[in-house]
Amino acid sequence: MELIKNTKIDFIGKRYYAFVFSAILALVGIVAVVLIPMGKANLGIDFTGGVAIQLKFEKPFVLENARTILDKDGFKDTELQQFAGNNRLLIRLKKTEGELKITSDKITEVFIKEFADNKFIIESTTAVGPTVGQKLQKDALWAVGISLLGILIYVAWRFELIFGIAAVIATFHDVLAVLGVFYVLNKEINLLIITALLTLAGYSLTDTVVVFDRIRENLRKRGKEVIEDIINRSINEVLSRTVVTSGTTLLVLIALLIAGGEVIHDFSLALFLGVLVGTYSSIFVASPLLLLWKGKRGRLIR
């Protein structure tokens, strides 16, 4: 299925503009990485600590009604999740462990008043302390670091070390870009967003490997063609595949953004941005980076 045929776009010729744009994205992401551990960001209770209260209603209810009720009674920035037949509600708030009992009592009063015709019980109340939140922050950083190391090892084994380095830089660029955008938009950063970042790292790698595979194939059978032209031709040859793959993925994510509900909205947004940035980086970041290591003899592979 080729939507785009016989293109001859000079991607490599535009690499310096792309590098400037990518440097800005990466810089914003680095600022976010520095400030997030300092608590200067909109962190979820996974990282800052808070309380979680689970309610079980006799009858199903509308989640948006519950959200409106809590907002009206002063419980701002709550995370709500509905599950198990639409009659269970999980409420997560940024409160200290000492406020758990008070918060639980207030929420009980609010729902007794507003849901008079739908009785409920409190199934559980739990607290996530600051110490646990700090540990989760460290674990999240380790998860991202180990995934990048795994990418380097895999691509270096599959292709060459320089391909692995380029893939890691491009993937790290993608993670930083999405994290930076979330920081600028003041979106809440929690474990679900970290999951999205790891997911987009895998997606970005897949897209990059397809381009790298065609570059390697063309390098092995090149004649007197210079490396810049080989990389350009390779990107153009897989451009249709890249557009179709990214396009169909984006259609799903757009559907989730529109109709997926509040709970997974930020998760879907992170993946949506990640697919866009990942597609861009496989063409304008990962591939041009190979030119930096081509050496005096202009060779990329043995």
Phi, psi and omega in degrees: 000101181250103176282331181237123184237144171052045177279151178224052182281136180272080179292317183297326179295339181260012187296327182290324174296319179295321180296322178295313179299316180294324179297322178295314178300315181294322180297317177298320179295320179296319176301317179297317180298324180288318186277331182300312178297339179277358180083007182267059179198169179275083183269143176283174183292344175301326185255332184258342187096152181172195182234152177230128182236127180248126181246146175238118181265157178289326183232157176300155181219168179268124185299319182296329176296318178296320180296317180297319181297315181293319178299318182295328182264015171094004179266079181279160174055039176271147175259120182246140177221128181252137181200180177054068175076018179062023177239008175241142182228127175254122182247125179240129182227153176275084178230156177282162181299327180291338180269003186301311183295316181297314181297317180299318181294318181295317180295322178299315180298318181298314184285329175297322181287314187276332180247054184299330182266008181221090184291157182211166174231154176271112182280324181199150172225123182227158180235141173251111183283164179301326180295317177296320179299318178295322178294321179295325176299314180296318179298322179295317178295319177298319180299315180294316180297316180294322180295320179294322177296318178298321177298315180301313182296315183296310183291324177297322179286321183286323183240258178218165181301320182295328175294319179297317179297315179298319180294319180294316179300316180295318180293317178298322176300317181296315180298314180298319182298311181293318179298320178296317179297317179297323179293315180296321180280357182060034175285148180291133179254115181223188182295331179294323178290322176298321176300318178297320180296319178292324178294315181290333175298318177294320179296314181300319179298316180302314180296319181293320181297322178299315179294315180299322181297318178290323178297314180298317180300316181287329177295323183289337182243020181288155173258254179260010181292135180284159186299320180303317180290324179295314180296317178300312181297320181296316179297317180296325181292329180256008184299319180297317179297318180297316181295317180295314181297310181294321181297314180293324177294318180295327178299317178296316182292325175297319177299318179293322179296321183280316189241004184282345179093170186294325188298318184253014183298309182293325177298315179294322179296319179298317179291321179300310178296322181296320178295317178299310182291322180296319177295316178299315186290328179295333180267312190259351180242299185298311183293311177298332179298334179298332181293336181290341182243018185289341175078176183294328182271359177068035182249141177246336180229156181286000000 
